[in-house]
Amino acid sequence: MPPKNSATKPPPATAHPVVMIQHGTDAAGLPQDDLLASWALAAAAGAGGALGEITLRIVDQAESQALNLAYRGKDAPTNVLSFPFEMPEGLDMPDEALILGDIAICAEVVALEASAQHKTLTAHWAHMVVHGVLHLLGFDHINAADATDMEALETDILAALGFADPYLTDAMQPPAAHSPALDME
């Protein structure tokens, strides 16, 4: 699926975004900024490359809930929200000044989900970063075919990073019960 916010020409194979990390929480157990950035870069590369800036913000439950309510009409915190930048019509920017968008990841929700899904915290963080970047690049999971494509790409990118398929559950444990508060964007 082509990205929704792609330029008229595809980025060169060596193109990669600039990743800016912001912290809106001092939660324990957060991955190092360089690790977060490396996962975002791997996601962009796995999707075919991208130019522009990504801001990845680590938020607490209150900020996640406020964003989720304001932009999705859901009054609960969520794991990851992506806000792709849409270039105003008539504004022309050079490739190096492009903005891909913003990602907000809720530290507490990621930790709760990792535990409930019997995943390592690091693996789940990597998944949420990859998932958020793919949304910025135009991928979604609104219908079954798109969800299948996006999940396959996520799984491939995560495998290249050394992580297991995030959609498989521990064979010894039943899948975690779905909770609206843990609803993946």
Backbone hydrogen bonds, N-H to C=O, Kabsch-Sander energy under -0.5 kcal/mol:
donor,donor_aa,acceptor,acceptor_aa,energy
6,S,3,P,-1.0
15,A,12,P,-2.3
18,V,52,G,-2.8
20,M,18,V,-0.6
20,M,54,I,-3.2
22,Q,56,L,-2.6
24,G,22,Q,-0.6
24,G,58,I,-3.7
30,L,27,A,-0.6
35,L,32,Q,-0.6
36,L,32,Q,-2.2
37,A,33,D,-2.6
38,S,34,D,-1.9
39,W,35,L,-2.1
40,A,36,L,-2.0
41,L,37,A,-2.6
42,A,38,S,-2.2
43,A,39,W,-2.1
44,A,40,A,-2.2
45,A,41,L,-2.5
46,G,42,A,-2.7
47,A,43,A,-1.4
48,G,45,A,-1.7
49,G,44,A,-2.9
50,A,15,A,-0.6
53,E,98,L,-1.1
54,I,18,V,-3.0
55,T,101,G,-2.1
56,L,20,M,-3.3
56,L,54,I,-0.6
57,R,55,T,-0.6
57,R,103,I,-3.5
58,I,22,Q,-2.8
59,V,57,R,-0.6
59,V,105,I,-2.8
64,S,60,D,-2.4
65,Q,61,Q,-2.8
66,A,62,A,-2.3
67,L,63,E,-2.5
68,N,64,S,-2.8
69,L,65,Q,-2.4
70,A,66,A,-2.5
71,Y,67,L,-2.6
72,R,68,N,-1.8
73,G,69,L,-1.0
74,K,68,N,-1.7
75,D,73,G,-0.5
76,A,74,K,-1.6
79,N,183,D,-0.7
81,L,104,A,-2.5
83,F,102,D,-3.4
85,F,100,L,-2.2
87,M,85,F,-0.6
91,L,88,P,-2.0
92,D,90,G,-0.6
93,M,91,L,-0.5
97,A,94,P,-2.3
98,L,95,D,-1.5
100,L,53,E,-2.3
101,G,53,E,-1.6
102,D,83,F,-1.8
103,I,55,T,-2.9
104,A,81,L,-2.7
105,I,57,R,-2.6
106,C,79,N,-2.2
107,A,59,V,-2.1
107,A,105,I,-0.7
110,V,106,C,-2.4
111,A,107,A,-2.1
112,L,108,E,-2.4
113,E,109,V,-2.8
114,A,110,V,-2.5
115,S,111,A,-1.9
116,A,112,L,-2.6
117,Q,113,E,-2.7
118,H,115,S,-1.1
119,K,114,A,-2.9
124,H,120,T,-2.1
125,W,121,L,-2.5
126,A,122,T,-2.5
127,H,123,A,-2.2
128,M,124,H,-2.5
129,V,125,W,-2.4
130,V,126,A,-2.6
131,H,127,H,-3.0
132,G,128,M,-2.5
133,V,129,V,-2.5
134,L,130,V,-2.4
135,H,131,H,-1.8
136,L,132,G,-1.8
137,L,133,V,-1.7
138,G,135,H,-1.8
139,F,134,L,-2.5
147,A,143,N,-2.5
148,T,144,A,-2.5
149,D,145,A,-2.1
150,M,146,D,-2.9
151,E,147,A,-2.9
152,A,148,T,-2.1
153,L,149,D,-2.1
154,E,150,M,-2.8
155,T,151,E,-2.6
156,D,152,A,-2.3
157,I,153,L,-2.6
158,L,154,E,-2.9
159,A,155,T,-2.3
160,A,156,D,-2.1
161,L,157,I,-1.1
162,G,159,A,-1.5
163,F,158,L,-3.0
168,L,165,D,-1.4
173,Q,170,D,-1.9
182,L,179,S,-1.8
183,D,180,P,-1.4
185,E,80,V,-0.6
